[in-house]
């Protein structure tokens, strides 16, 4: 179960990983800013994957491993192919 956070509990309906990473980033921001930034990046990658999936972007093999960079590449490839 993700760490409890009243600020991010609303995200639990969408994806438990969003809650987990956001709550961890919040927990670490004062004591360990570097870890907080890592958790924020993980949060952003999950959020970008959710946005791509909800936006109808076709599955891209590297998207799950490479995060936002691979997602950007997939978007460019989709745009250059005309959406076929």
Protein Blocks (a to p, Z undefined) as FASTA:
>chain_A
ZZddfklmmmmmmomklmmmmmmmmmmmmmmmmlmmmmmmmmmmmmmmmmmmmnopacdf
klmmnommlmmmmmmmmmmnnoZZ
